[in-house]
Amino acid sequence: MKTNVGGIDKILRIVAGIVLIALGIMGIGAPWTFIGIVPLATGLMGWCPAYTLLGMNTCPMKKG
């Protein structure tokens, strides 16, 4: 698995995941708020399978 989630994208995924999970735990919103596990996991791993399928990459290019 090559990293394809970088910088701001990673931070937004983690924050969105935590917010959705917290809403689910507090009972606010529908039970689907536990889907927040997906953006949280992809943000923490730095790899998104959907990005791989779509050929996307938000990581900065390494110069070398």
PyMOL Python script that loads the backbone (N, CA, C, O; Angstrom):
from pymol import cmd

cmd.read_pdbstr("""\
ATOM      1  N   MET A   1       0.835  -1.174   0.000  1.00  0.00           N
ATOM      2  CA  MET A   1       0.000   0.000   0.000  1.00  0.00           C
ATOM      3  C   MET A   1       0.886   1.245   0.000  1.00  0.00           C
ATOM      4  O   MET A   1       1.599   1.521   0.965  1.00  0.00           O
ATOM      5  N   LYS A   2       0.823   1.974  -1.082  1.00  0.00           N
ATOM      6  CA  LYS A   2       1.580   3.212  -1.211  1.00  0.00           C
ATOM      7  C   LYS A   2       0.725   4.364  -0.695  1.00  0.00           C
ATOM      8  O   LYS A   2      -0.461   4.449  -1.014  1.00  0.00           O
ATOM      9  N   THR A   3       1.317   5.246   0.097  1.00  0.00           N
ATOM     10  CA  THR A   3       0.592   6.376   0.658  1.00  0.00           C
ATOM     11  C   THR A   3       0.031   7.252  -0.456  1.00  0.00           C
ATOM     12  O   THR A   3       0.755   7.649  -1.369  1.00  0.00           O
ATOM     13  N   ASN A   4      -1.264   7.551  -0.375  1.00  0.00           N
ATOM     14  CA  ASN A   4      -1.875   8.420  -1.381  1.00  0.00           C
ATOM     15  C   ASN A   4      -2.773   9.495  -0.763  1.00  0.00           C
ATOM     16  O   ASN A   4      -3.489  10.192  -1.482  1.00  0.00           O
ATOM     17  N   VAL A   5      -2.737   9.630   0.553  1.00  0.00           N
ATOM     18  CA  VAL A   5      -3.496  10.670   1.252  1.00  0.00           C
ATOM     19  C   VAL A   5      -2.488  11.535   1.997  1.00  0.00           C
ATOM     20  O   VAL A   5      -1.726  11.032   2.822  1.00  0.00           O
ATOM     21  N   GLY A   6      -2.480  12.803   1.716  1.00  0.00           N
ATOM     22  CA  GLY A   6      -1.487  13.658   2.349  1.00  0.00           C
ATOM     23  C   GLY A   6      -2.056  14.913   2.961  1.00  0.00           C
ATOM     24  O   GLY A   6      -3.191  15.302   2.688  1.00  0.00           O
ATOM     25  N   GLY A   7      -1.260  15.532   3.782  1.00  0.00           N
ATOM     26  CA  GLY A   7      -1.474  16.848   4.361  1.00  0.00           C
ATOM     27  C   GLY A   7      -2.860  17.173   4.848  1.00  0.00           C
ATOM     28  O   GLY A   7      -3.386  16.534   5.760  1.00  0.00           O
ATOM     29  N   ILE A   8      -3.448  18.179   4.227  1.00  0.00           N
ATOM     30  CA  ILE A   8      -4.755  18.683   4.651  1.00  0.00           C
ATOM     31  C   ILE A   8      -5.829  17.615   4.502  1.00  0.00           C
ATOM     32  O   ILE A   8      -6.731  17.516   5.334  1.00  0.00           O
ATOM     33  N   ASP A   9      -5.734  16.822   3.451  1.00  0.00           N
ATOM     34  CA  ASP A   9      -6.695  15.737   3.222  1.00  0.00           C
ATOM     35  C   ASP A   9      -6.701  14.784   4.416  1.00  0.00           C
ATOM     36  O   ASP A   9      -7.764  14.373   4.880  1.00  0.00           O
ATOM     37  N   LYS A  10      -5.539  14.440   4.901  1.00  0.00           N
ATOM     38  CA  LYS A  10      -5.408  13.529   6.036  1.00  0.00           C
ATOM     39  C   LYS A  10      -6.050  14.132   7.290  1.00  0.00           C
ATOM     40  O   LYS A  10      -6.788  13.454   8.004  1.00  0.00           O
ATOM     41  N   ILE A  11      -5.762  15.404   7.548  1.00  0.00           N
ATOM     42  CA  ILE A  11      -6.311  16.076   8.727  1.00  0.00           C
ATOM     43  C   ILE A  11      -7.831  16.145   8.647  1.00  0.00           C
ATOM     44  O   ILE A  11      -8.518  15.867   9.630  1.00  0.00           O
ATOM     45  N   LEU A  12      -8.361  16.512   7.481  1.00  0.00           N
ATOM     46  CA  LEU A  12      -9.820  16.596   7.317  1.00  0.00           C
ATOM     47  C   LEU A  12     -10.491  15.243   7.507  1.00  0.00           C
ATOM     48  O   LEU A  12     -11.564  15.162   8.104  1.00  0.00           O
ATOM     49  N   ARG A  13      -9.876  14.193   7.010  1.00  0.00           N
ATOM     50  CA  ARG A  13     -10.440  12.847   7.185  1.00  0.00           C
ATOM     51  C   ARG A  13     -10.496  12.459   8.660  1.00  0.00           C
ATOM     52  O   ARG A  13     -11.504  11.938   9.136  1.00  0.00           O
ATOM     53  N   ILE A  14      -9.403  12.719   9.376  1.00  0.00           N
ATOM     54  CA  ILE A  14      -9.350  12.360  10.796  1.00  0.00           C
ATOM     55  C   ILE A  14     -10.389  13.145  11.593  1.00  0.00           C
ATOM     56  O   ILE A  14     -11.108  12.574  12.412  1.00  0.00           O
ATOM     57  N   VAL A  15     -10.467  14.453  11.351  1.00  0.00           N
ATOM     58  CA  VAL A  15     -11.438  15.294  12.072  1.00  0.00           C
ATOM     59  C   VAL A  15     -12.866  14.860  11.746  1.00  0.00           C
ATOM     60  O   VAL A  15     -13.689  14.720  12.650  1.00  0.00           O
ATOM     61  N   ALA A  16     -13.166  14.646  10.463  1.00  0.00           N
ATOM     62  CA  ALA A  16     -14.512  14.223  10.072  1.00  0.00           C
ATOM     63  C   ALA A  16     -14.864  12.872  10.700  1.00  0.00           C
ATOM     64  O   ALA A  16     -15.986  12.678  11.167  1.00  0.00           O
ATOM     65  N   GLY A  17     -13.926  11.957  10.713  1.00  0.00           N
ATOM     66  CA  GLY A  17     -14.168  10.646  11.313  1.00  0.00           C
ATOM     67  C   GLY A  17     -14.462  10.744  12.793  1.00  0.00           C
ATOM     68  O   GLY A  17     -15.391  10.107  13.289  1.00  0.00           O
ATOM     69  N   ILE A  18     -13.673  11.542  13.506  1.00  0.00           N
ATOM     70  CA  ILE A  18     -13.877  11.703  14.946  1.00  0.00           C
ATOM     71  C   ILE A  18     -15.228  12.358  15.233  1.00  0.00           C
ATOM     72  O   ILE A  18     -15.942  11.937  16.143  1.00  0.00           O
ATOM     73  N   VAL A  19     -15.578  13.382  14.461  1.00  0.00           N
ATOM     74  CA  VAL A  19     -16.858  14.074  14.660  1.00  0.00           C
ATOM     75  C   VAL A  19     -18.026  13.118  14.416  1.00  0.00           C
ATOM     76  O   VAL A  19     -18.961  13.066  15.215  1.00  0.00           O
ATOM     77  N   LEU A  20     -17.978  12.368  13.325  1.00  0.00           N
ATOM     78  CA  LEU A  20     -19.070  11.431  13.034  1.00  0.00           C
ATOM     79  C   LEU A  20     -19.199  10.352  14.105  1.00  0.00           C
ATOM     80  O   LEU A  20     -20.311  10.023  14.518  1.00  0.00           O
ATOM     81  N   ILE A  21     -18.082   9.802  14.556  1.00  0.00           N
ATOM     82  CA  ILE A  21     -18.125   8.779  15.601  1.00  0.00           C
ATOM     83  C   ILE A  21     -18.666   9.365  16.900  1.00  0.00           C
ATOM     84  O   ILE A  21     -19.472   8.731  17.582  1.00  0.00           O
ATOM     85  N   ALA A  22     -18.222  10.579  17.245  1.00  0.00           N
ATOM     86  CA  ALA A  22     -18.709  11.234  18.466  1.00  0.00           C
ATOM     87  C   ALA A  22     -20.214  11.473  18.391  1.00  0.00           C
ATOM     88  O   ALA A  22     -20.924  11.260  19.374  1.00  0.00           O
ATOM     89  N   LEU A  23     -20.708  11.914  17.234  1.00  0.00           N
ATOM     90  CA  LEU A  23     -22.154  12.109  17.073  1.00  0.00           C
ATOM     91  C   LEU A  23     -22.902  10.790  17.247  1.00  0.00           C
ATOM     92  O   LEU A  23     -23.972  10.756  17.854  1.00  0.00           O
ATOM     93  N   GLY A  24     -22.349   9.721  16.721  1.00  0.00           N
ATOM     94  CA  GLY A  24     -22.970   8.411  16.869  1.00  0.00           C
ATOM     95  C   GLY A  24     -23.002   7.951  18.314  1.00  0.00           C
ATOM     96  O   GLY A  24     -23.994   7.379  18.765  1.00  0.00           O
ATOM     97  N   ILE A  25     -21.924   8.197  19.040  1.00  0.00           N
ATOM     98  CA  ILE A  25     -21.851   7.799  20.454  1.00  0.00           C
ATOM     99  C   ILE A  25     -22.837   8.609  21.292  1.00  0.00           C
ATOM    100  O   ILE A  25     -23.459   8.082  22.214  1.00  0.00           O
ATOM    101  N   MET A  26     -22.974   9.900  20.963  1.00  0.00           N
ATOM    102  CA  MET A  26     -23.891  10.764  21.710  1.00  0.00           C
ATOM    103  C   MET A  26     -25.343  10.528  21.325  1.00  0.00           C
ATOM    104  O   MET A  26     -26.246  11.044  21.983  1.00  0.00           O
ATOM    105  N   GLY A  27     -25.582   9.759  20.272  1.00  0.00           N
ATOM    106  CA  GLY A  27     -26.949   9.472  19.856  1.00  0.00           C
ATOM    107  C   GLY A  27     -27.545  10.550  18.974  1.00  0.00           C
ATOM    108  O   GLY A  27     -28.748  10.551  18.714  1.00  0.00           O
ATOM    109  N   ILE A  28     -26.707  11.467  18.513  1.00  0.00           N
ATOM    110  CA  ILE A  28     -27.167  12.543  17.631  1.00  0.00           C
ATOM    111  C   ILE A  28     -27.003  12.070  16.199  1.00  0.00           C
ATOM    112  O   ILE A  28     -25.922  11.629  15.809  1.00  0.00           O
ATOM    113  N   GLY A  29     -28.051  12.156  15.425  1.00  0.00           N
ATOM    114  CA  GLY A  29     -27.973  11.714  14.035  1.00  0.00           C
ATOM    115  C   GLY A  29     -28.369  10.258  13.907  1.00  0.00           C
ATOM    116  O   GLY A  29     -28.743   9.594  14.874  1.00  0.00           O
ATOM    117  N   ALA A  30     -28.275   9.805  12.713  1.00  0.00           N
ATOM    118  CA  ALA A  30     -28.669   8.428  12.413  1.00  0.00           C
ATOM    119  C   ALA A  30     -27.557   7.449  12.779  1.00  0.00           C
ATOM    120  O   ALA A  30     -26.418   7.857  13.003  1.00  0.00           O
ATOM    121  N   PRO A  31     -27.881   6.172  12.839  1.00  0.00           N
ATOM    122  CA  PRO A  31     -26.863   5.162  13.129  1.00  0.00           C
ATOM    123  C   PRO A  31     -25.728   5.131  12.096  1.00  0.00           C
ATOM    124  O   PRO A  31     -24.658   4.591  12.375  1.00  0.00           O
ATOM    125  N   TRP A  32     -25.951   5.703  10.913  1.00  0.00           N
ATOM    126  CA  TRP A  32     -24.919   5.704   9.885  1.00  0.00           C
ATOM    127  C   TRP A  32     -23.724   6.573  10.255  1.00  0.00           C
ATOM    128  O   TRP A  32     -22.712   6.545   9.554  1.00  0.00           O
ATOM    129  N   THR A  33     -23.811   7.348  11.345  1.00  0.00           N
ATOM    130  CA  THR A  33     -22.679   8.191  11.737  1.00  0.00           C
ATOM    131  C   THR A  33     -21.447   7.361  12.089  1.00  0.00           C
ATOM    132  O   THR A  33     -20.332   7.882  12.098  1.00  0.00           O
ATOM    133  N   PHE A  34     -21.640   6.083  12.378  1.00  0.00           N
ATOM    134  CA  PHE A  34     -20.489   5.229  12.676  1.00  0.00           C
ATOM    135  C   PHE A  34     -19.671   4.922  11.429  1.00  0.00           C
ATOM    136  O   PHE A  34     -18.624   4.280  11.520  1.00  0.00           O
ATOM    137  N   ILE A  35     -20.139   5.376  10.255  1.00  0.00           N
ATOM    138  CA  ILE A  35     -19.344   5.269   9.031  1.00  0.00           C
ATOM    139  C   ILE A  35     -18.088   6.138   9.169  1.00  0.00           C
ATOM    140  O   ILE A  35     -17.168   6.028   8.359  1.00  0.00           O
ATOM    141  N   GLY A  36     -18.049   6.986  10.173  1.00  0.00           N
ATOM    142  CA  GLY A  36     -16.872   7.813  10.453  1.00  0.00           C
ATOM    143  C   GLY A  36     -15.614   6.998  10.675  1.00  0.00           C
ATOM    144  O   GLY A  36     -14.506   7.532  10.632  1.00  0.00           O
ATOM    145  N   ILE A  37     -15.781   5.712  10.910  1.00  0.00           N
ATOM    146  CA  ILE A  37     -14.626   4.816  11.065  1.00  0.00           C
ATOM    147  C   ILE A  37     -13.818   4.788   9.773  1.00  0.00           C
ATOM    148  O   ILE A  37     -12.593   4.674   9.818  1.00  0.00           O
ATOM    149  N   VAL A  38     -14.475   4.889   8.634  1.00  0.00           N
ATOM    150  CA  VAL A  38     -13.786   4.803   7.338  1.00  0.00           C
ATOM    151  C   VAL A  38     -12.850   5.993   7.119  1.00  0.00           C
ATOM    152  O   VAL A  38     -11.664   5.778   6.870  1.00  0.00           O
ATOM    153  N   PRO A  39     -13.338   7.258   7.204  1.00  0.00           N
ATOM    154  CA  PRO A  39     -12.392   8.356   7.010  1.00  0.00           C
ATOM    155  C   PRO A  39     -11.323   8.418   8.092  1.00  0.00           C
ATOM    156  O   PRO A  39     -10.187   8.808   7.822  1.00  0.00           O
ATOM    157  N   LEU A  40     -11.678   8.035   9.317  1.00  0.00           N
ATOM    158  CA  LEU A  40     -10.684   8.014  10.388  1.00  0.00           C
ATOM    159  C   LEU A  40      -9.576   7.020  10.067  1.00  0.00           C
ATOM    160  O   LEU A  40      -8.394   7.343  10.190  1.00  0.00           O
ATOM    161  N   ALA A  41      -9.945   5.833   9.661  1.00  0.00           N
ATOM    162  CA  ALA A  41      -8.946   4.799   9.338  1.00  0.00           C
ATOM    163  C   ALA A  41      -8.093   5.197   8.139  1.00  0.00           C
ATOM    164  O   ALA A  41      -6.874   5.030   8.170  1.00  0.00           O
ATOM    165  N   THR A  42      -8.715   5.721   7.078  1.00  0.00           N
ATOM    166  CA  THR A  42      -7.933   6.096   5.897  1.00  0.00           C
ATOM    167  C   THR A  42      -7.025   7.278   6.199  1.00  0.00           C
ATOM    168  O   THR A  42      -5.927   7.372   5.651  1.00  0.00           O
ATOM    169  N   GLY A  43      -7.471   8.180   7.065  1.00  0.00           N
ATOM    170  CA  GLY A  43      -6.626   9.301   7.454  1.00  0.00           C
ATOM    171  C   GLY A  43      -5.438   8.858   8.283  1.00  0.00           C
ATOM    172  O   GLY A  43      -4.326   9.352   8.093  1.00  0.00           O
ATOM    173  N   LEU A  44      -5.661   7.936   9.197  1.00  0.00           N
ATOM    174  CA  LEU A  44      -4.569   7.449  10.036  1.00  0.00           C
ATOM    175  C   LEU A  44      -3.576   6.585   9.250  1.00  0.00           C
ATOM    176  O   LEU A  44      -2.371   6.635   9.496  1.00  0.00           O
ATOM    177  N   MET A  45      -4.090   5.799   8.309  1.00  0.00           N
ATOM    178  CA  MET A  45      -3.211   4.942   7.498  1.00  0.00           C
ATOM    179  C   MET A  45      -2.508   5.723   6.397  1.00  0.00           C
ATOM    180  O   MET A  45      -1.412   5.355   5.974  1.00  0.00           O
ATOM    181  N   GLY A  46      -3.134   6.799   5.931  1.00  0.00           N
ATOM    182  CA  GLY A  46      -2.563   7.567   4.829  1.00  0.00           C
ATOM    183  C   GLY A  46      -2.781   6.914   3.480  1.00  0.00           C
ATOM    184  O   GLY A  46      -2.102   7.247   2.509  1.00  0.00           O
ATOM    185  N   TRP A  47      -3.713   5.998   3.413  1.00  0.00           N
ATOM    186  CA  TRP A  47      -3.992   5.276   2.169  1.00  0.00           C
ATOM    187  C   TRP A  47      -5.495   5.131   2.001  1.00  0.00           C
ATOM    188  O   TRP A  47      -6.193   4.723   2.929  1.00  0.00           O
ATOM    189  N   CYS A  48      -5.991   5.466   0.820  1.00  0.00           N
ATOM    190  CA  CYS A  48      -7.415   5.369   0.525  1.00  0.00           C
ATOM    191  C   CYS A  48      -7.606   4.454  -0.685  1.00  0.00           C
ATOM    192  O   CYS A  48      -7.080   4.743  -1.760  1.00  0.00           O
ATOM    193  N   PRO A  49      -8.350   3.354  -0.528  1.00  0.00           N
ATOM    194  CA  PRO A  49      -8.555   2.445  -1.654  1.00  0.00           C
ATOM    195  C   PRO A  49      -9.317   3.107  -2.806  1.00  0.00           C
ATOM    196  O   PRO A  49      -9.081   2.766  -3.965  1.00  0.00           O
ATOM    197  N   ALA A  50     -10.213   4.034  -2.517  1.00  0.00           N
ATOM    198  CA  ALA A  50     -10.945   4.719  -3.585  1.00  0.00           C
ATOM    199  C   ALA A  50      -9.988   5.576  -4.417  1.00  0.00           C
ATOM    200  O   ALA A  50     -10.118   5.641  -5.640  1.00  0.00           O
ATOM    201  N   TYR A  51      -9.034   6.229  -3.763  1.00  0.00           N
ATOM    202  CA  TYR A  51      -8.043   7.017  -4.488  1.00  0.00           C
ATOM    203  C   TYR A  51      -7.229   6.114  -5.415  1.00  0.00           C
ATOM    204  O   TYR A  51      -6.899   6.507  -6.534  1.00  0.00           O
ATOM    205  N   THR A  52      -6.909   4.921  -4.957  1.00  0.00           N
ATOM    206  CA  THR A  52      -6.156   3.976  -5.783  1.00  0.00           C
ATOM    207  C   THR A  52      -6.957   3.606  -7.028  1.00  0.00           C
ATOM    208  O   THR A  52      -6.418   3.598  -8.135  1.00  0.00           O
ATOM    209  N   LEU A  53      -8.235   3.302  -6.850  1.00  0.00           N
ATOM    210  CA  LEU A  53      -9.083   2.937  -7.987  1.00  0.00           C
ATOM    211  C   LEU A  53      -9.252   4.083  -8.976  1.00  0.00           C
ATOM    212  O   LEU A  53      -9.321   3.861 -10.184  1.00  0.00           O
ATOM    213  N   LEU A  54      -9.319   5.312  -8.459  1.00  0.00           N
ATOM    214  CA  LEU A  54      -9.524   6.481  -9.311  1.00  0.00           C
ATOM    215  C   LEU A  54      -8.223   7.099  -9.820  1.00  0.00           C
ATOM    216  O   LEU A  54      -8.252   8.033 -10.621  1.00  0.00           O
ATOM    217  N   GLY A  55      -7.087   6.584  -9.360  1.00  0.00           N
ATOM    218  CA  GLY A  55      -5.796   7.097  -9.779  1.00  0.00           C
ATOM    219  C   GLY A  55      -5.477   8.459  -9.173  1.00  0.00           C
ATOM    220  O   GLY A  55      -4.732   9.244  -9.760  1.00  0.00           O
ATOM    221  N   MET A  56      -6.032   8.738  -8.015  1.00  0.00           N
ATOM    222  CA  MET A  56      -5.805  10.033  -7.354  1.00  0.00           C
ATOM    223  C   MET A  56      -4.702   9.914  -6.332  1.00  0.00           C
ATOM    224  O   MET A  56      -4.396   8.825  -5.846  1.00  0.00           O
ATOM    225  N   ASN A  57      -4.094  11.077  -6.003  1.00  0.00           N
ATOM    226  CA  ASN A  57      -3.042  11.122  -5.000  1.00  0.00           C
ATOM    227  C   ASN A  57      -2.953  12.545  -4.478  1.00  0.00           C
ATOM    228  O   ASN A  57      -2.757  13.472  -5.264  1.00  0.00           O
ATOM    229  N   THR A  58      -3.095  12.745  -3.162  1.00  0.00           N
ATOM    230  CA  THR A  58      -3.000  14.081  -2.580  1.00  0.00           C
ATOM    231  C   THR A  58      -1.697  14.283  -1.840  1.00  0.00           C
ATOM    232  O   THR A  58      -1.508  15.313  -1.195  1.00  0.00           O
ATOM    233  N   CYS A  59      -0.799  13.326  -1.920  1.00  0.00           N
ATOM    234  CA  CYS A  59       0.509  13.474  -1.289  1.00  0.00           C
ATOM    235  C   CYS A  59       1.383  14.375  -2.152  1.00  0.00           C
ATOM    236  O   CYS A  59       1.320  14.328  -3.381  1.00  0.00           O
ATOM    237  N   PRO A  60       2.205  15.202  -1.493  1.00  0.00           N
ATOM    238  CA  PRO A  60       3.109  16.026  -2.289  1.00  0.00           C
ATOM    239  C   PRO A  60       4.156  15.158  -2.976  1.00  0.00           C
ATOM    240  O   PRO A  60       4.559  14.119  -2.454  1.00  0.00           O
ATOM    241  N   MET A  61       4.584  15.593  -4.139  1.00  0.00           N
ATOM    242  CA  MET A  61       5.595  14.848  -4.893  1.00  0.00           C
ATOM    243  C   MET A  61       6.955  15.023  -4.236  1.00  0.00           C
ATOM    244  O   MET A  61       7.332  16.130  -3.851  1.00  0.00           O
ATOM    245  N   LYS A  62       7.687  13.921  -4.113  1.00  0.00           N
ATOM    246  CA  LYS A  62       9.042  13.988  -3.539  1.00  0.00           C
ATOM    247  C   LYS A  62      10.023  14.317  -4.649  1.00  0.00           C
ATOM    248  O   LYS A  62       9.980  13.738  -5.734  1.00  0.00           O
ATOM    249  N   LYS A  63      10.893  15.244  -4.357  1.00  0.00           N
ATOM    250  CA  LYS A  63      11.927  15.616  -5.326  1.00  0.00           C
ATOM    251  C   LYS A  63      13.158  14.783  -5.053  1.00  0.00           C
ATOM    252  O   LYS A  63      13.555  14.614  -3.900  1.00  0.00           O
ATOM    253  N   GLY A  64      13.739  14.282  -6.061  1.00  0.00           N
ATOM    254  CA  GLY A  64      14.909  13.465  -5.793  1.00  0.00           C
ATOM    255  C   GLY A  64      15.558  13.087  -7.004  1.00  0.00           C
ATOM    256  O   GLY A  64      16.572  12.390  -6.970  1.00  0.00           O
TER     257      GLY A  64
END
""", "prot")
cmd.dss("prot")
cmd.show_as("cartoon", "prot")
cmd.util.cbc("prot")
cmd.orient("prot")
